[in-house]
Amino acid sequence: MVNVSLHDVTLTYPGASRPSIDGIELEIEHGELLVLVGPSGCGKSTTLRALAGLEFPDSGRIAFGDRDVTGVDGSQRDVAMVFQSYALYPHMTVAGNIEFSLKNAKVPAAERQRLVAEAAELLELGDLLDRKPRELSGGQRQRVAMGRAIVRRPAVFLMDEPLSNLDAKLRVQTRGQIAALQRTLDVTTVYVTHDQTEAMTMGDRVVVMNQGRIEQVGSPRELYDEPETLFVAGFIGSPQMNLVEGSWSDAEGARVGDLTLPFHPAAPHSAPALTYGIRPEDLELVPHPGADARLVRIEVELVEELGSDTFVYGTGHGARWTARLPKGSRPAIGEALAFAVRPSSVIAFEPSTGHRVR
């Protein structure tokens, strides 16, 4: 095992108008599964390539343990990478694909067989070792690609969107297998994805990136409950957090149109305009609302039935809202619903900076 660190790492591709990654500071612990997540172009794959030694930063430092690897070629870094593309040799069997790197390293045949057998057992590929890639499903091919990485016993695993080519059901199954395998192997792992659900279900910690910079690093629960920026608040969570424009004053408190929200900053705050964040599940349906001015009143425009959950989308108080309803609810389009806001669930952000107000 080894810890990995990036110190003020910046990388700009030739001809680009801005850095692909800009001032990245990150510490990855021994045996941790760290997930990099963000929209396309945010710099997550570039960060992974810099760790792999496929790209070299313009400035900053990358270290594996006490070893500075900033200018070291990828072949000398003791890393194994799993890509979105399986990149299997079609003329080789599963066993041949897995042991290919060991042959290149001139590992003795008996040792190769032992390592391939161990990897096959971990990945449940024992009955498939004599098959060719064309005879395998997508999930099986991805496990072969992982076996090729595992068999090398690297110090660091790097995974670049390895599940993107799988269908939804297989993706859920395989991400569970990867997470379990990583815990078994206890190898420092950096995993890149654009899928925030994948990031939240797999990562010990998650790094949310945007425009080449790190927005926030934390556990999945921390990112969901305590987003530090408007970007993280809007990116993490499905459906996303309600982000509504409002005002603040000592006299009237937190206001969104004619609605008063249960929010009170911990310290005096002078900005009159704030953006308030409320998760859909923090709006509680009130069956008989009366005239209470503290209730969020929504005219339903869309109903989304997901089996275990029902979400409604609508407008009210000059803003758009999403709310989660109790199981069995069947609202109609155009119906007026009222919701109470759970105390202490409201988060406020400074619109000009995007940062959270304490």
KARADA-V783907 format. One record per residue. N is the residue number from 1. RES is the residue in three letters. SS is DSSP state (@ for helix, = for strand, . for the rest). BURIAL is b if it has 24 or more other ideal C-beta (glycine too) atoms within 12 Angstrom, else e. Layout:
N_RES_SS_BURIAL + N_RES_SS_BURIAL
This chain:
1_MET_._e + 2_VAL_._b + 3_ASN_._b + 4_VAL_=_b + 5_SER_=_b + 6_LEU_=_b + 7_HIS_=_e + 8_ASP_=_e + 9_VAL_=_b + 10_THR_=_b + 11_LEU_=_b + 12_THR_._b + 13_TYR_._e + 14_PRO_._e + 15_GLY_._e + 16_ALA_._e + 17_SER_._e + 18_ARG_._e + 19_PRO_._b + 20_SER_._b + 21_ILE_=_b + 22_ASP_=_b + 23_GLY_=_b + 24_ILE_=_b + 25_GLU_=_e + 26_LEU_=_b + 27_GLU_=_e + 28_ILE_=_b + 29_GLU_._e + 30_HIS_._e + 31_GLY_._e + 32_GLU_._b + 33_LEU_=_b + 34_LEU_=_b + 35_VAL_=_b + 36_LEU_=_b + 37_VAL_=_b + 38_GLY_._b + 39_PRO_._e + 40_SER_._e + 41_GLY_._e + 42_CYS_._b + 43_GLY_._b + 44_LYS_@_b + 45_SER_@_b + 46_THR_@_b + 47_THR_@_b + 48_LEU_@_b + 49_ARG_@_b + 50_ALA_@_b + 51_LEU_@_b + 52_ALA_@_b + 53_GLY_._b + 54_LEU_._e + 55_GLU_._b + 56_PHE_._b + 57_PRO_._b + 58_ASP_._b + 59_SER_=_e + 60_GLY_=_b + 61_ARG_=_b + 62_ILE_=_b + 63_ALA_=_b + 64_PHE_=_b + 65_GLY_._e + 66_ASP_._e + 67_ARG_=_e + 68_ASP_=_e + 69_VAL_._b + 70_THR_._b + 71_GLY_._e + 72_VAL_._e + 73_ASP_._e + 74_GLY_@_b + 75_SER_@_e + 76_GLN_@_e + 77_ARG_._b + 78_ASP_._b + 79_VAL_=_b + 80_ALA_=_b + 81_MET_=_b + 82_VAL_=_b + 83_PHE_._b + 84_GLN_._b + 85_SER_._e + 86_TYR_._b + 87_ALA_._e + 88_LEU_._b + 89_TYR_._e + 90_PRO_._e + 91_HIS_._e + 92_MET_._e + 93_THR_=_b + 94_VAL_@_b + 95_ALA_@_b + 96_GLY_@_b + 97_ASN_@_b + 98_ILE_@_b + 99_GLU_@_b + 100_PHE_@_b + 101_SER_@_b + 102_LEU_@_b + 103_LYS_@_b + 104_ASN_@_e + 105_ALA_._e + 106_LYS_._e + 107_VAL_._e + 108_PRO_._e + 109_ALA_@_e + 110_ALA_@_e + 111_GLU_@_e + 112_ARG_@_b + 113_GLN_@_e + 114_ARG_@_e + 115_LEU_@_b + 116_VAL_@_b + 117_ALA_@_e + 118_GLU_@_b + 119_ALA_@_b + 120_ALA_@_b + 121_GLU_@_e + 122_LEU_@_b + 123_LEU_._b + 124_GLU_._e + 125_LEU_._b + 126_GLY_@_e + 127_ASP_@_e + 128_LEU_@_b + 129_LEU_._b + 130_ASP_._e + 131_ARG_._b + 132_LYS_=_e + 133_PRO_@_b + 134_ARG_@_e + 135_GLU_@_e + 136_LEU_._b + 137_SER_._e + 138_GLY_@_b + 139_GLY_@_b + 140_GLN_@_b + 141_ARG_@_b + 142_GLN_@_b + 143_ARG_@_b + 144_VAL_@_b + 145_ALA_@_b + 146_MET_@_b + 147_GLY_@_b + 148_ARG_@_b + 149_ALA_@_b + 150_ILE_@_b + 151_VAL_._b + 152_ARG_._b + 153_ARG_._b + 154_PRO_._b + 155_ALA_._b + 156_VAL_=_b + 157_PHE_=_b + 158_LEU_=_b + 159_MET_=_b + 160_ASP_=_b + 161_GLU_._b + 162_PRO_._b + 163_LEU_._b + 164_SER_._b + 165_ASN_._e + 166_LEU_._b + 167_ASP_._e + 168_ALA_@_e + 169_LYS_@_e + 170_LEU_@_e + 171_ARG_@_b + 172_VAL_@_e + 173_GLN_@_e + 174_THR_@_b + 175_ARG_@_b + 176_GLY_@_e + 177_GLN_@_b + 178_ILE_@_b + 179_ALA_@_b + 180_ALA_@_e + 181_LEU_@_b + 182_GLN_@_b + 183_ARG_@_e + 184_THR_@_e + 185_LEU_@_b + 186_ASP_._e + 187_VAL_._b + 188_THR_=_b + 189_THR_=_b + 190_VAL_=_b + 191_TYR_=_b + 192_VAL_=_b + 193_THR_=_b + 194_HIS_._b + 195_ASP_._b + 196_GLN_@_b + 197_THR_@_b + 198_GLU_@_b + 199_ALA_@_b + 200_MET_@_b + 201_THR_@_b + 202_MET_@_b + 203_GLY_._b + 204_ASP_._b + 205_ARG_=_b + 206_VAL_=_b + 207_VAL_=_b + 208_VAL_=_b + 209_MET_=_b + 210_ASN_=_b + 211_GLN_._b + 212_GLY_._b + 213_ARG_=_b + 214_ILE_=_b + 215_GLU_=_b + 216_GLN_=_b + 217_VAL_=_b + 218_GLY_=_b + 219_SER_._e + 220_PRO_@_b + 221_ARG_@_e + 222_GLU_@_e + 223_LEU_@_b + 224_TYR_@_b + 225_ASP_@_b + 226_GLU_._e + 227_PRO_._b + 228_GLU_._b + 229_THR_=_b + 230_LEU_@_b + 231_PHE_@_b + 232_VAL_@_b + 233_ALA_@_b + 234_GLY_@_b + 235_PHE_@_b + 236_ILE_._b + 237_GLY_._b + 238_SER_._b + 239_PRO_._b + 240_GLN_._b + 241_MET_._b + 242_ASN_=_b + 243_LEU_=_b + 244_VAL_=_b + 245_GLU_=_b + 246_GLY_=_b + 247_SER_=_b + 248_TRP_=_b + 249_SER_=_e + 250_ASP_._e + 251_ALA_._e + 252_GLU_._e + 253_GLY_=_b + 254_ALA_=_b + 255_ARG_=_b + 256_VAL_=_b + 257_GLY_._e + 258_ASP_._e + 259_LEU_=_b + 260_THR_=_b + 261_LEU_=_b + 262_PRO_._b + 263_PHE_._b + 264_HIS_._e + 265_PRO_._b + 266_ALA_._e + 267_ALA_._e + 268_PRO_._e + 269_HIS_._e + 270_SER_._e + 271_ALA_._e + 272_PRO_._e + 273_ALA_=_e + 274_LEU_=_b + 275_THR_=_b + 276_TYR_=_b + 277_GLY_=_b + 278_ILE_=_b + 279_ARG_._b + 280_PRO_@_b + 281_GLU_@_b + 282_ASP_@_b + 283_LEU_=_b + 284_GLU_=_b + 285_LEU_=_b + 286_VAL_._e + 287_PRO_._e + 288_HIS_._e + 289_PRO_._e + 290_GLY_._e + 291_ALA_._e + 292_ASP_._e + 293_ALA_._e + 294_ARG_._b + 295_LEU_._b + 296_VAL_=_b + 297_ARG_=_b + 298_ILE_=_b + 299_GLU_=_b + 300_VAL_=_b + 301_GLU_=_e + 302_LEU_=_e + 303_VAL_=_b + 304_GLU_=_e + 305_GLU_=_e + 306_LEU_._e + 307_GLY_._e + 308_SER_._e + 309_ASP_._e + 310_THR_=_b + 311_PHE_=_b + 312_VAL_=_b + 313_TYR_=_b + 314_GLY_=_b + 315_THR_=_b + 316_GLY_=_b + 317_HIS_._b + 318_GLY_._e + 319_ALA_=_b + 320_ARG_=_b + 321_TRP_=_b + 322_THR_=_b + 323_ALA_=_b + 324_ARG_=_b + 325_LEU_=_b + 326_PRO_._e + 327_LYS_._e + 328_GLY_._e + 329_SER_._e + 330_ARG_._e + 331_PRO_._b + 332_ALA_._e + 333_ILE_._e + 334_GLY_._e + 335_GLU_._e + 336_ALA_=_e + 337_LEU_=_b + 338_ALA_=_b + 339_PHE_=_b + 340_ALA_=_b + 341_VAL_=_b + 342_ARG_._e + 343_PRO_._e + 344_SER_._e + 345_SER_._b + 346_VAL_._b + 347_ILE_=_b + 348_ALA_=_b + 349_PHE_=_b + 350_GLU_._b + 351_PRO_._b + 352_SER_._e + 353_THR_._e + 354_GLY_._b + 355_HIS_=_e + 356_ARG_=_b + 357_VAL_=_b + 358_ARG_._e
